[in-house]
Amino acid sequence: MKIKLKEIINDYIRFPAYIMVHPFDGYEEFKRYKKAKLTVAIIFIILFAYFQIFSYTNLGFLVNNNNPLELNSLEEIFGVVLLVFLFTVGNWSITTLMEGKGTYKEILMVTGYALFPLLIIGFPSVVLSNFFTLEEMAFYNLLMYIAYFLSGWMLFMGILNIHEYGLFKTILTFLASFVSIAVMIFVGLLFFDLIQQFIAFVVSIIEEINLRY
């Protein structure tokens, strides 16, 4: 039991924290020595989806403009999954063309591990927001800015290291990935619009047949 607990702490806290503080050495162990685990990354993504739901309902009323009765948990979960899917596929498609060394699995794991700061800072910050006064809400905003900055830092350094890119090429990769995401969103919206038009066309034909016969 003690060994299992130590392994969990090492996998879910110590190693992600080590990557955050020592990104080059951390991602060296991440990629070369296969120290990262896909299950950890997936659980971080699941926890981030839960964090979106948790903050929606539990954020302090001074900064929470959401109506808890309007919460759609499936929509929040789908939003996180879609965001992760678009980024990982977009980055993988671009880096494949730009001779990146990282695999799709590694990109997914980097994305999951990059959520670590948002989880360890985000949950306590949401709880504390219920006790802050209006003037003290600046501390909540500062904590969340730090969390998002650290997550962005881990994601950027992760992509840089797993693909073995330089600074400029990594920046170019991110820009190209965002373009790829925009294209995928456009194609997806176009596809669903065509599907809706096709369904409406079929329904109109069926209605016309029913009226005639």
C-alpha positions in Angstrom: 0.0 0.0 0.0 2.8 2.4 0.9 4.7 1.5 -2.3 1.6 2.1 -4.3 0.9 5.5 -2.7 4.6 6.5 -3.3 4.2 5.5 -7.0 1.0 7.6 -7.3 2.7 10.7 -5.7 5.7 10.3 -8.0 3.6 9.8 -11.2 1.0 12.5 -10.5 2.8 15.1 -8.5 6.6 14.9 -8.4 7.4 14.1 -12.0 5.0 16.7 -13.5 6.3 19.3 -11.0 9.9 18.3 -12.0 9.0 18.9 -15.7 7.5 22.3 -14.8 10.6 23.4 -12.9 13.3 21.6 -15.1 11.7 21.4 -18.6 14.8 20.3 -20.5 15.8 17.5 -18.1 12.2 16.6 -17.4 11.3 16.2 -21.0 14.5 14.3 -21.6 13.3 11.7 -19.2 9.8 12.1 -20.6 10.8 11.2 -24.1 14.1 9.2 -24.0 13.6 7.2 -20.8 9.8 6.8 -21.3 9.1 8.1 -17.7 5.8 9.7 -18.7 2.6 7.7 -18.7 -0.4 8.0 -21.1 -2.8 7.1 -18.2 -1.5 10.1 -16.2 -2.0 12.5 -19.1 -5.5 11.2 -19.8 -6.5 11.5 -16.1 -5.2 15.1 -16.1 -7.4 15.8 -19.1 -10.4 14.2 -17.3 -9.6 16.3 -14.2 -9.4 19.4 -16.3 -12.8 18.7 -17.7 -14.1 18.3 -14.1 -12.3 21.5 -13.1 -14.3 23.4 -15.8 -17.5 22.0 -14.2 -16.3 22.6 -10.7 -15.4 26.3 -11.4 -18.7 26.8 -13.2 -20.6 26.0 -10.0 -18.2 26.8 -7.2 -16.4 29.9 -8.2 -17.0 32.8 -5.7 -20.1 34.9 -6.5 -18.0 38.1 -6.8 -16.5 36.8 -10.0 -18.9 34.1 -11.1 -21.4 35.2 -13.7 -22.6 31.7 -14.5 -26.0 30.4 -13.6 -25.6 26.9 -12.1 -29.0 25.9 -13.4 -27.7 26.4 -17.0 -24.7 24.1 -16.5 -24.4 21.4 -19.1 -21.8 18.9 -17.9 -21.7 17.0 -21.2 -21.1 20.3 -23.1 -18.2 21.2 -20.8 -16.6 17.7 -21.2 -17.1 17.8 -25.0 -15.5 21.2 -25.1 -12.4 20.0 -23.4 -12.1 16.8 -25.4 -12.7 18.8 -28.7 -10.0 21.3 -27.7 -7.5 18.6 -26.9 -8.3 16.7 -30.1 -8.0 19.7 -32.3 -4.7 20.8 -30.8 -3.1 17.3 -30.8 -4.2 16.5 -34.4 -3.4 20.0 -35.6 0.1 19.9 -34.1 0.7 16.3 -35.2 -0.3 17.0 -38.8 2.0 20.1 -39.0 5.0 18.6 -37.2 4.8 15.5 -39.5 5.4 17.8 -42.4 8.1 19.8 -40.6 10.2 16.7 -39.7 9.1 16.6 -36.0 10.4 13.7 -34.0 7.4 13.4 -31.7 4.6 10.9 -32.2 0.9 11.6 -31.7 1.0 9.7 -28.4 3.8 12.0 -27.1 1.9 15.1 -28.2 -1.2 13.9 -26.4 0.9 13.2 -23.3 2.6 16.6 -23.4 -0.8 18.2 -23.7 -2.1 16.3 -20.7 0.9 16.9 -18.5 0.8 20.6 -19.4 -2.6 20.8 -17.5 -0.8 20.0 -14.2 -0.4 23.7 -13.1 -4.0 24.5 -13.8 -5.1 21.6 -11.7 -2.9 22.1 -8.6 -3.4 25.9 -8.6 -6.9 26.0 -10.1 -8.9 23.9 -7.6 -7.6 25.7 -4.5 -8.0 29.1 -6.2 -11.7 28.4 -6.9 -12.3 27.3 -3.3 -10.4 30.4 -2.0 -12.4 32.7 -4.2 -15.4 32.1 -2.0 -13.6 33.7 1.0 -12.0 36.6 -0.8 -13.4 40.1 -0.6 -13.8 42.2 -3.8 -10.4 43.8 -3.2 -8.7 40.4 -2.6 -10.1 39.0 -5.9 -6.9 40.3 -7.5 -5.1 37.4 -5.7 -7.4 35.0 -7.4 -6.8 36.5 -10.8 -3.1 36.5 -10.2 -3.1 32.8 -9.2 -5.1 31.9 -12.4 -2.8 33.9 -14.6 0.2 32.1 -13.1 -1.6 28.7 -13.6 -2.3 29.4 -17.3 1.2 30.8 -17.8 2.8 27.7 -16.4 0.6 25.4 -18.4 1.4 27.3 -21.6 5.1 27.2 -20.6 5.0 23.4 -20.1 3.1 22.9 -23.4 5.6 25.1 -25.3 8.7 23.4 -23.8 7.1 20.0 -24.3 6.5 20.6 -28.0 10.0 22.0 -28.4 11.7 19.0 -26.8 9.7 16.1 -28.1 10.1 17.3 -31.7 13.7 18.4 -31.1 13.0 21.9 -32.5 14.7 25.2 -31.9 12.9 28.2 -30.5 11.9 29.8 -33.8 10.7 26.5 -35.3 8.6 25.8 -32.2 6.9 29.2 -32.5 6.3 28.6 -36.2 4.9 25.2 -35.3 2.4 26.7 -32.9 1.3 29.3 -35.4 0.8 26.7 -38.1 -1.1 24.5 -35.6 -3.5 27.3 -34.9 -4.1 27.7 -38.6 -4.6 23.9 -38.9 -7.1 24.1 -36.1 -9.0 26.9 -37.8 -9.1 24.9 -41.0 -10.4 21.8 -39.2 -13.1 23.9 -37.5 -14.2 25.5 -40.8 -14.3 22.1 -42.5 -16.2 20.6 -39.6 -18.8 23.4 -39.6 -19.1 23.1 -43.4 -19.6 19.3 -43.1 -22.3 19.6 -40.4 -24.1 22.4 -42.4 -24.1 20.1 -45.5 -25.5 17.2 -43.3 -28.3 19.4 -42.0 -29.2 20.6 -45.5 -29.2 17.0 -46.7 -31.4 15.9 -43.8 -33.8 18.8 -44.5 -33.9 17.8 -48.1 -34.7 14.2 -47.3 -37.4 15.3 -44.8 -39.0 17.6 -47.4 -39.1 14.8 -50.0 -40.7 12.4 -47.5 -43.3 15.1 -46.6 -44.0 15.7 -50.2 -44.5 12.0 -50.9 -46.9 11.7 -47.9 -48.9 14.7 -49.1 -49.3 13.2 -52.6 -49.9 9.6 -51.6 
